Structure formats: C-alpha cells, structure tokens
Amino acid sequence: MRYLKGGQFFGQTNETNIFDGAILTDVVYTHQKVDWHYHENPYFTFILRGNLIEGNKREVLSCTNGALIYHNWQEPHYNIKPDGYTRGFHIELDRKWKLGLDYDFDLLQGSTLILDPQTRLRMYRIFRESKINDDASRLTIQGLILEILDDINPGRKYFSLRKPAWISRLREVINDRYCEHISLAELSSILQVHPVHLSREFPKHFNCSMGEYIRKLRIEKSLLLMTGTEYTLTQIASECGFADQSHYIRCFREALGVSPLVFRKFLIR
C-alpha cells in the first residue's frame, strides 16, 4: 500500500504552502482511480470544483463540489474521479501542531464528511488567505485552523447536549428551503414547536442564530455556482435567495472578507 509523506498527493500540484506545521496543497486531480493508500498526517480534503468518490474501510463517500472531509492519519482509502475537472484543497497537520489547543487527533477515527456550513466557509477563507500568502495570512490561517478543529472536536460541550427530536427535522427543512423566504411562524407550524422556544434553542444546537445559519448556506451555495462561468453575480444572488446583488455582495464580504468577483478569480483561474 502506498504511503504518502506530507505535501504528497496524486495529481498535478498547483501550489504548496507550509505554515508552521500546517501544509496547504492546491491540487488538480488527474488520475481516474487511485488505489488504496494512506497519509503521514491527519488532513482535510476540500473539493473546490468537480467530484470525487472516496472509499475507506467503513463506507464510500460521494464528494461533490464544496464537500469537506477530515481524514485521520494513516487511514487507508482509495479515490475514483468521475469524468471532468476536479480540484481539491488540502490542509495537513503535524500531530504535534495544536498551538495550545486541548485536542486529540485520534478522537476522530476514519474519514468524516463535515456538513456544517460554518466550517466549510472557514475552509474557503483559508483558501483565499493561502493565495494572498503574506505574514498576516499566517496568523489568519492558524486561527481559522484552530477554529475548524474546535468545530469538529467531539469533546466540545455542545456535542454532549441532548438534542430534541425536532432539531434534526429543523435542519432538514432549512437545508431544503434556505433559498426561500421561510418565516419563523411557518417553521413553528411545521415542527409543532412554539416560535419563542424555537428561537431560543436554535443557537444551542447550531452555534449561531437562525438568520446567520441561513446566510451561511446561501453563501456556500453561491460559491458552488461561481465555479462555472455560466452565471452572472446577479443571477447567483437571485438563485441563492438574496434580495438583490448588493445584498449578496454585502453578505459575502462579511463572510469571506472580499467581494464575490475577487473570490471567483481564485476559484476559476
């Protein structure tokens, strides 16, 4: 079985940056199939464009545009790339790299698909900072990596919270209808939960307000659409549920620190 050291991936490497124990690699996948292999370090794979299928000992993950996977170190897996262009962004971490964070990388076994939109938006921000690549970028990237590790840390207090049954249903409804203008009253009716209770409980389980969560989903959807050239920013704003283009640009800047036009250049160049 092939063993890959830090910074090694199958495909064409566009760029590699090393930030004090973190290795960031921008890769275009060129192999239709990569047989079983494992890596020296725990790492994240973030699909910037295209599709990738990953199999491990437990399951087969279908990773579309915007998918984020955490891999434990030395976790054997294989990859299949469907036809078309696929580009990935990887963050590898030295297991000693914690910067004071009380975190055990072995708590997360195997390969884990990360669904939280807030965590995936942090990955987009790290990708942007890696292209700026100045002394301030190093600090920003270190901070964002720590936030991501904290996001996925099974030891976090809110992971142990007992979730009401309606929380899973709420997530499904919002994830299906975040581009619509759904009201609190409508959500309350669907879930049969009082709107005051719904509003109070939401931040405990989603780590942000309901409005913030919906905006994050809309921004993430817009990032998926802007990897192609067929949509204008006005069309993207409308497709993702923003009131207009100026509203979209304002929310995008708040989430990622630059305009959609600037970020799009990083994704399609």
N, C-alpha and C positions, 0 to 999 in steps of 0.2 A: 504494500500500500504506500502511495506517495506521501511524503512528509514535507510540508511547505514551511519554510522559515519566515520570519517577519518580513512583510513587504512583498512576498511572493504570491501571485495569483495567476490563474490560467487566462490568457488573453493578451490584449495589447494595453500596456500601461501608459496612460496619458501623463500622469503626474504622481509623484510620491513626495509627501512632506512628513518630516519627523518632528513632533512637538513634545519634547521632554518625556519620552516613554510611550507616547501615542503615535502610531504610524497611520497616516491617512493616504489612501491609494485610490486614484480615479482610473477605472479600468473599463475598456470596451471588450465584451465577451466575444470571442471569435471561434470557440470550439463548440460544435454541436452537442457533444457529450464529453463530460469529464468523469472518469471512473472514480471509484472510492479513494478518498484522500483525507488527510486531516492537517490541522494547522498548529503551529507552535504556540500561538497566543489566542486568548479569547478575543472575539471580534464581532463587529456589526457589519452586516451587508445591507445597503440601501439601494434599491433599484430606482435609478434616475429616469431611465427610459427603457421601454421594451418589457420582455417577460423572461422568467427563468423558473425552471422546476428544480426543486431540491429534495432529495430523498435522504433520510437517515434511518437509524435502526427502528424508530418508532412510527414514522409517518412520512408522507410525501407532501411537500408544501408547494402550492402553485403561487408564485410570486409575480404579481403584475406591477405595472408602473406605480411607484410610491410605496412598495412593500418594504418593511424593515424587519430584519431577522437578527437575533442575538445568537451567537454560536459559542458554546463553552469550549475551552481549549481542549485539543486532542479529540474532538467529537468527529468520528468518521461520517462522511456524507459524500454524495455524488450530485452532479448537476447535469441537466439537459436544457439546451437553449432552443426554443422554437425558432422558426424562420424569422428573420428580421433583425433589426439593430437593437442591441441590448447594452446598456451602460450601467455600471454599478459603482458605488462609492463605499469604501471600506474604512472602518476605524478599528485598528488592532491596539490592544492594551497590554503592556507588560503587567504581569500579575502582581508585581510589587508596586505598581503605579496606582496609588489610592489618594495621595495628597491629603492624608489625614482622615479620609472617609472610612467609617466603620463598615466595611463591605467585604464579603467573601465571594469571590467569583464562582466558586464551586456550588453556591446555593442554587444557581440556575443550571440544571443539567440539560444536556442535549441541545437542540435548536429550538428557539422560541420565536414565534411570529408576534411582533408587537403591534397592537391595534390602536393604542392611544394616540389621537391626532396631535396632542401637545408634544409628545416625544418625537413624533415624526417631523414636526415643524422645527424642533431643535436640530434635527439632522440636516434639514435644508439650510439652517443658519450656519452650522458648522461647514457645510459645503461652500457656502458663499465666502465665509471667512478664510477658508483654505485657498481661495483664488485671490483674495486680497493679500494675504501672507505677509503681514508686517509684524512689528513687535507687539502691537496691540492685539493682533489676531491671535497670538499665542495665548494671551490671558483670556480672551473671549472663548476660544476653543476649549481650554482647560475647564473653565467654568461650566460650559454647556455639556461637556462630557460628564462632569460630576453630577449635573442635574439629571442627565439621562440615566446614569447609574442609580441615582436616588429614585427616579421614576419606576424603575423595574426591580428595585430591591424588595425581595419577599419579606424582609424584616420590617418594612415600613409599618407604622402604626395603623394606617387606614386599611392595609391589606387584611388585617385581622378583624375588621369591623364586620359584624353580621349584616349582610345585605338583605333588605326586604325583597320579596319575590318580584315586586313591581319594578325594581331597578333594572333588571335585565330586559323587561318589556319596554321600559322607557328608552333604554339605549337603542333597541331595535327600531322603535318608532322614529326617534330623532335621526338615526343614521340613514333611515329610508327617506325621510322627508325634510332634511335640513335645508334644501334649496327652496322649500315652500315657506310661506309666511304663516306658520302654525302658531296658534295662540296658547297661552297658559290654560285658558278655560277649556280648550279642545283637548289638550294633553290630560288635564284633570279628568275630563269626561271619559276619555279612552282608558285611562288607568284606574278610574274609580278611586282617586286619591284627592283629598282636599288641596286646592291650589296653594294655600299657605304652607301646608306640610310639605308639598312637593318642592316649593321654592327653598324651604329651609334645609331639606335633606339633600338636595342635589349636590351642593359643594362638598359634602362629606364623602361622597362616593365618586365624584368626577374631578375633584380638586380644582374647581373653578365654577363660575356662575353658568347658568344655562345659556345665556346670551354669548358668553365668551366661548363656550364649547361649540355652539353652532357656527360662530365666525371662524373658528379654527378648522372645522370641517369644510366650510366654504372655501377658505384659503387653500386648504390642501387639495380640494377638487380643482381649483383654478390652476394649481401647479401641475397637475396631471394634464390638463388641457393645453397648457402653454408649451409642452414639449414638442408639439407639432406646430406647423405654420398656417394651418387652415382656419384658425380662429383669430379674430382681432380681439384686442383687450375689451372693447365694448361688448362683443359677443360673449366673451368669457364671463364678464361681470353679470350679464343677463342670465346666462346659463347656470351660474352658481348662486343666484338668488340675491345679489346685491341690488340696491335701489338704482344705482347708476354707476358709470365708470369712476367718477370722482370718489364715491363712497368705497368702491372696491380698492382704488389706489390708496386711500387713507387707511383702510383696514390692513392692507398688505404691508404698507410701510411700518405700521405699528407692530405687526407680527414678525417681519423679517428685516426691517431696517433699511430697505431700499425699495425703489419702485418696481412694479411688475415688469416694466420694459427692461430695466437693468438686469433683473434676475433672469429674465428669459434668455438674455445673451449668454449667461453662464451655462444654461441648460442645453442650448441648441448649437453652440459653437463646436 
